[in-house]
Amino acid sequence: MDVELRHLRVVCAVADAGSITRAAIGIGSTQPALTAAVQRIERAFGGTLFVRGRGGVVPTAFGERVLAHARTVLAAADTMHRDAARWLAEEQKRPVALGGIGGSMVVELADRLGDSGRAPAVSVTTEFSPLRLLDLVAGGQLDAAVVADYPGHVLPAAPRVALRPLAAQPVFVAIAADHPAAQGTEVELADLAAERWVLGPSDGAGWPECFEEACARAGFRPQVAHRSTELRPLQRLIAAGRAISPCQVTFPASPGIAIRALTGDPLWMRYLIAWHTEGAFGGNSDALLAAAKAAYRSDTDSSHTYRHWLTRRGEPAAVRCAIG
């Protein structure tokens, strides 16, 4: 028989009561049952724990040694249970920490988790680099993050991080509303070879390298006139006709800017959800995945240009998930 905490509690109860009869009353048992239990415990320890005295039972020298250890173990177990309960209570109050690349999807996800009661409080952190977000998830600073990768630039695995694809979508182009290419619904990437572009710096995960690779396949090298990750300067440069930019399908609509699909969809990006396997969603990733998919649908449904793109191809939203 393996000695368990309940056996140690029996030994301590008998020693404290000084009588098996009184101990049995205290723990809600009977004298015969408790006597049999003490005998089983003594066999497990391999020695006699108690002997009869004038007023009941007293520990033997061996029993005193066992009792000393039993009280230490039980005190440690009680402390462990209190600390675990306190930690769980604090953990339930801690805001769920979400991260995301630029865009509104992570905010949509935060709204859904908060509204569903899955997370009473949600904090949002945005980062330009998907690799930085994966590092934050791996380190436990974030519970989950919306990230992206690109054809030929698949995100690497990270310790204690689960990654699940949500959907792949084409990359569009943002141009001035009075640009000649804005007259159609699509534009050939090769026809933009002479344009001046505004791009962000490298995110370390494949952007804008994958865009430059797509331009090379179209037969040109993009003229990068500006570098920016800030939305408002980017919008002003595009609306003023000073540059054009590749963009997500959910690029915010604004006066003076037209969003157009690229003919033949030469460039794609893939959204993924990452979460810490031992964090807030480690034991309930289904709820996170359902909320992330709903957030993706809501986010892309807001794009008039993307809805038309899907209609022309006869495809439902969020169909493609493969990135090679």
N, C-alpha and C positions, 0 to 999 in steps of 0.2 A: 504494500500500500504506500502510495506517495503521500508525504505529509503536506497538507494544505493549510491555508490561513485559518480555516474554520477549526482545524485540529488544534492549532496554537491558541486560538481563543478559548477552547474547551479547557486546555491545560491551565491557562491563566485564570479562568473563572473558578476552577476547582481550588487553585492555590489561594485566590483572594477570599473565597467563601470559607475555606478551611474545612469544608464538608461537602461530600458528593451530593447529599440530600439537599442542602441549601443551594448548592450550585445548580442542581437540576431545576429547582423552583425558579431560580433567577433567569435561566435561559429557556424556560418553557419546556423542559423535558421531564423524564421520570428517572427515579434513582436507578432502577435496573438498566435502563437504556444508557444512562450516562456512565454507569460502571462498565458496561460492555464497551462503550466508546473509548474510555480511558485505557482499557486493556488492549484494544486494537492499536491505539496510539503508542503505548509502551512497546508493543511488538514491533511497530514500525521504527521506533528509535533504538530498539535493542537493549533496553534497560528499564528498571523500575523507577517510576517518577514519584510515586507517593507511597507512604506507609501509614498505617493507622496510629493515631496518637490518642491522648486522653479525651480531647474534645472533638475529634474528627480525623482528618488526614493532614499530614505534613509532607513537604517535599523531601525527597532523599537528597544526598549531595549531588548525585547525577541529575535529579530533578531540578535542583537550584541552577545548575549550569544551563540546562535546557530552557528553564524559565527566563533566565537573563537574556538569552538569544531570542526567545519568543517575543519578549516585550519590545526588544529593539526592532525586530522584523515587523511587528504589528504597528509600532509607532511610525516606522518608515512607510508602511502601506497606507496608513491613515493620511500621512502627509502627502503621499503621492496622489491619493484620491482627491484631497482638497485642492492641491495644485492643478490637477487635471480639470476639475470643475471650474476653478477660477479662470484657467486658460481658455476653456471653451466659452465661458461667459464673455470674456474679453474679445475672443475671436469673432463671436457673433455680432459684437458691436463694431468691429473694425470694418471700415469701408472696403468693399471689393475694389481692387485697383486694376483698371483697364488701361491698355495702351493701344495706340493705333498710328498708322502712317497718316499723312495729310489727307483730309477728306472728312466727310460727315458720317461715314459708316460707324465709327467707334462711338459717336454720340447717339446714333440710332440704337446701337447695341446697349449702351448704358441705360437709355430710356426703357428698353424692353426688360432688362433685368430688374430695374427698379420697380416698374409697374407690375411685374409678375410676382413681386415679393421674394424673388430668389436672392436679392441683395438689398437690405434696407437702406444702405448708403453706397454710392458708387463714385469713385474718383476717376478722372480721365487724364491721361498723359499722352501727348503726341510727340513723335520723333520722326525725323526725316529718314532715318536709316532703319530698315527692317532688321538688320543684324543687331543694332543697338537694342531694339525692342526684344529680340530673342534673348539677349544677354540679361536684360532686366527681368524677364520671365524666369530664366534659369536661376538667377540670383534671389528670386523670391520677392523682389520689389514690385512686380506686377503679377496678378493672378492669371491674366489672359491678355492677349493682344491681337489686333487685326494687322496682318502683315501682307506683303505681296512679293511675288517673284516673277521671272520673265523667261521666255524660251531660251534655253542654253545657259540659264543662270538660276538654277534651282537652289532654294535655300538649304543650307546644310543642317544636319541634325544637331540638336543641342541637348546637353545632359538634363534630365528631369523635365523635359519639355515635350509635349505631344503636339503634333501639327496635323491639321485636317484641311484639305482643300475645300473651298466653298464654291467658287465658280471662276471661270476665265472670261475675260471680256476684251474686245478690241481697244486699241489706243486710237483716239480721234485727234483732230488738229483744231486748234483755236486760231481764228484769223479775224481781221477787221471785217465788220459787216459790209463795207463797201469794196472789199477785195474781189477781184474778178472771179476767183474760185468759189466765192460764197454764193454765186448764182445757181450752182447745182447742189445736189444732195450729197455727192461724193466728189473727192478730188484725188487724182493720181499723185502718189508720193513723188514720182520722178518729175512731175510738173512744178514741184516746189523747190527744185534744185537751186534756183537763183535767189531764193528768199533768205532773209536774215532771221535767225532763230534765237529764241531765248530759252535756255535750258537751266536746270538746277545742277549743282555739283554732283559728283558721284556719291551714291548712297551706299557704296560698298557691296551692294547685292545685285548689281547688274544694270542699274539706271544711272546715266543715260547711255551706257555702252550698248545695250540692246537696240536702242533707237539708232545709234550711229551705225550699227551693223545692218539694220534694215535699210538705211540710206545707202550704204555701200552696195547692197544687193540691188538697189534701184539705180545705181550707177553714179552716185555723187557723194561728196563729203559735205555735210551741213556747215554753213557759215554761222558760227555761234557768235552773235554780236553782244549778247547779254547773258548774265548768270543771275538767277534769282530763285528763291524758294518762297518768297512772300507773295501772297495772293494779290493784294492791291497794286503793287508796282507791276506785277505781271499783267494784270488786266489793263492797266494804263498803257503799257508798252504795246499790247496787242491792239487795243481800241484805237490808238493813235496811228496805227499802221507802221510802227517802227520795228516790229518783229512779229513772227508767228511762233506757235509753240505746240508740241505734242501735248495731249492732255487726256485725263481720265474721262470716261463717258459722263461722269457726274460733275464735270467742271462747271462752277456756278454761272448761270446765265446772267449777263449784264448788258446794258446798252452799248451798242457799238461793236459787239463781238458776236461772231457766228461760229458755231461748233459743227464741224463736218466730219463724216466718216472718210477713211482712206480706202480707195478702191482696192478690192482684193484682200483687205484686212492683213496688211504685211506685218503688223506688229500686235502682239497680245500681251496682256498681263494677267496674273492669277492672284485672286484673293485667297488667303488662308487664315484660319483661326489657330492661335497657339495658346496653350495653357500649361501651367505648372502641374505636374502629375501628383504633387503632394499639397497643392494649394486649395483654394476655395472650391475649385471645380474638379479636383482630382477624383472625387468619389461620385460626381454627378455631371459628367461631361455631356450627357444627352440634353440636359436643360440648356447648357451653354451653346451647343451646336444648333438647337432649334431656334434659340434667340438670335444667333449669328446669321443663320439663313434668312430669318424674317427681316433682320436689319438690312441684309444685302438686297433683298427684294424691294423693300421700301426705299432704300437709297437709290437704286437704279431706276425704279419706277418714276422718280422725280425728273428724269432726263427725257425731255421731249425728243431729242435727236436719237437717243438710244432706243426708245420705243419704236420710232419709225424704222430704225435699222433692223430691229427684230421682226417687225411686220413684213419688211421687204424680203427677209430671208425665211419667213414662216417658222421662226424658232421661238419657243418660250424662253423667258428670262432664266438665267443661271443654269444653262444646259451644259456648257463645256467646262471641264475641270482639268483637262490634261495639259501639261506643259512639258515639252520634250527637252 
